[in-house]
Amino acid sequence: MALTPQAGIAMGMALLVAERFPDYGTLVLSTVVVSTVFFELLGPFLVRHVLR
């Protein structure tokens, strides 16, 4: 939950990169979206597991 605002900024920056560099836009945007979703969903469970 604490990284949700940072995830929004990462998505916004990825959109800016996609607009500025169309050749790499799809790659950057898909990488940022997949990694953001991955860490938003699995991050809390992994942190809880490590702290136990």
MDAnalysis code that builds the backbone (N, CA, C; Angstrom):
import MDAnalysis as mda
import numpy as np

u = mda.Universe.empty(156, n_residues=52, atom_resindex=np.repeat(np.arange(52), 3), trajectory=True)
u.add_TopologyAttr("name", ["N", "CA", "C"] * 52)
u.add_TopologyAttr("resid", np.arange(1, 53))
u.add_TopologyAttr("resname", ["MET", "ALA", "LEU", "THR", "PRO", "GLN", "ALA", "GLY", "ILE", "ALA", "MET", "GLY", "MET", "ALA", "LEU", "LEU", "VAL", "ALA", "GLU", "ARG", "PHE", "PRO", "ASP", "TYR", "GLY", "THR", "LEU", "VAL", "LEU", "SER", "THR", "VAL", "VAL", "VAL", "SER", "THR", "VAL", "PHE", "PHE", "GLU", "LEU", "LEU", "GLY", "PRO", "PHE", "LEU", "VAL", "ARG", "HIS", "VAL", "LEU", "ARG"])
u.atoms.positions = np.array([
    [0.807, -1.192, 0.000],
    [0.000, 0.000, 0.000],
    [0.854, 1.261, 0.000],
    [1.975, 1.206, 0.657],
    [2.786, 2.413, 0.789],
    [3.416, 2.825, -0.534],
    [3.572, 1.899, -1.449],
    [4.217, 2.222, -2.722],
    [3.227, 2.572, -3.824],
    [1.933, 2.605, -3.508],
    [0.929, 2.903, -4.524],
    [1.150, 4.259, -5.186],
    [1.420, 5.345, -4.430],
    [1.680, 6.622, -5.110],
    [2.912, 6.567, -6.014],
    [3.925, 5.833, -5.602],
    [5.119, 5.711, -6.438],
    [4.816, 4.907, -7.697],
    [3.903, 3.962, -7.596],
    [3.519, 3.188, -8.773],
    [2.835, 4.089, -9.794],
    [2.028, 5.014, -9.321],
    [1.380, 5.959, -10.226],
    [2.384, 6.846, -10.936],
    [3.398, 7.265, -10.221],
    [4.443, 8.088, -10.830],
    [5.225, 7.272, -11.855],
    [5.506, 6.018, -11.542],
    [6.212, 5.155, -12.496],
    [5.392, 4.966, -13.769],
    [4.087, 4.791, -13.611],
    [3.219, 4.647, -14.789],
    [3.213, 5.932, -15.615],
    [3.132, 7.061, -14.939],
    [3.148, 8.339, -15.648],
    [4.443, 8.566, -16.399],
    [5.552, 8.223, -15.760],
    [6.848, 8.381, -16.426],
    [6.970, 7.424, -17.614],
    [6.412, 6.220, -17.478],
    [6.440, 5.272, -18.593],
    [5.616, 5.800, -19.765],
    [4.502, 6.452, -19.466],
    [3.703, 7.050, -20.539],
    [4.463, 8.175, -21.235],
    [5.197, 8.966, -20.458],
    [6.005, 10.028, -21.060],
    [7.096, 9.458, -21.963],
    [7.726, 8.384, -21.516],
    [8.753, 7.731, -22.340],
    [8.125, 7.176, -23.616],
    [6.929, 6.590, -23.491],
    [6.255, 6.033, -24.665],
    [5.929, 7.120, -25.683],
    [5.570, 8.308, -25.202],
    [5.285, 9.410, -26.123],
    [6.563, 9.969, -26.736],
    [7.589, 10.077, -25.928],
    [8.834, 10.715, -26.376],
    [9.653, 9.804, -27.293],
    [9.679, 8.515, -26.975],
    [10.454, 7.542, -27.749],
    [9.521, 6.430, -28.238],
    [8.843, 6.634, -29.353],
    [7.858, 5.649, -29.821],
    [8.452, 4.265, -30.106],
    [9.731, 4.207, -30.463],
    [10.340, 2.905, -30.759],
    [10.424, 2.017, -29.524],
    [10.668, 2.622, -28.377],
    [10.812, 1.869, -27.131],
    [9.577, 1.966, -26.243],
    [8.589, 2.715, -26.647],
    [7.421, 2.977, -25.814],
    [6.677, 1.736, -25.381],
    [6.419, 0.842, -26.309],
    [5.673, -0.372, -25.987],
    [6.442, -1.247, -25.012],
    [7.725, -1.388, -25.232],
    [8.555, -2.209, -24.348],
    [8.606, -1.625, -22.940],
    [8.858, -0.331, -22.843],
    [8.953, 0.314, -21.530],
    [7.614, 0.272, -20.816],
    [6.550, 0.589, -21.526],
    [5.228, 0.624, -20.909],
    [4.804, -0.752, -20.416],
    [5.007, -1.782, -21.226],
    [4.615, -3.125, -20.795],
    [5.471, -3.612, -19.633],
    [6.757, -3.296, -19.634],
    [7.632, -3.697, -18.533],
    [7.226, -3.028, -17.232],
    [6.940, -1.743, -17.283],
    [6.552, -1.015, -16.070],
    [5.202, -1.497, -15.557],
    [4.255, -1.728, -16.438],
    [2.930, -2.183, -16.005],
    [3.013, -3.566, -15.375],
    [3.717, -4.485, -16.011],
    [3.818, -5.852, -15.474],
    [4.554, -5.861, -14.138],
    [5.655, -5.132, -14.041],
    [6.394, -5.126, -12.777],
    [5.608, -4.427, -11.677],
    [4.864, -3.379, -12.005],
    [4.054, -2.696, -10.998],
    [2.955, -3.608, -10.478],
    [2.256, -4.269, -11.369],
    [1.191, -5.188, -10.946],
    [1.774, -6.330, -10.127],
    [2.889, -6.873, -10.557],
    [3.533, -7.970, -9.833],
    [3.874, -7.562, -8.405],
    [4.547, -6.420, -8.255],
    [4.971, -6.004, -6.920],
    [3.815, -5.498, -6.070],
    [2.785, -4.936, -6.667],
    [1.626, -4.498, -5.894],
    [0.842, -5.696, -5.370],
    [0.788, -6.779, -6.131],
    [0.034, -7.952, -5.692],
    [0.838, -8.862, -4.766],
    [2.080, -9.122, -5.100],
    [2.872, -10.067, -4.323],
    [3.730, -9.418, -3.249],
    [3.975, -8.135, -3.352],
    [4.837, -7.442, -2.403],
    [4.428, -7.596, -0.950],
    [3.167, -7.310, -0.602],
    [2.764, -7.435, 0.805],
    [2.906, -8.855, 1.356],
    [2.595, -9.853, 0.552],
    [2.729, -11.235, 1.007],
    [4.192, -11.610, 1.232],
    [5.051, -11.171, 0.330],
    [6.472, -11.481, 0.473],
    [7.084, -10.771, 1.671],
    [6.699, -9.544, 1.915],
    [7.210, -8.810, 3.082],
    [6.745, -9.480, 4.365],
    [5.481, -9.877, 4.417],
    [4.967, -10.552, 5.607],
    [5.705, -11.865, 5.842],
    [5.987, -12.593, 4.773],
    [6.712, -13.859, 4.897],
    [8.134, -13.634, 5.418],
    [8.797, -12.612, 4.936],
    [10.175, -12.331, 5.347],
    [10.230, -11.867, 6.799],
    [9.245, -11.108, 7.234],
    [9.258, -10.564, 8.594],
    [8.858, -11.579, 9.657],
    [8.338, -12.715, 9.270],
    [7.950, -13.727, 10.266],
    [9.122, -14.487, 10.775],
])
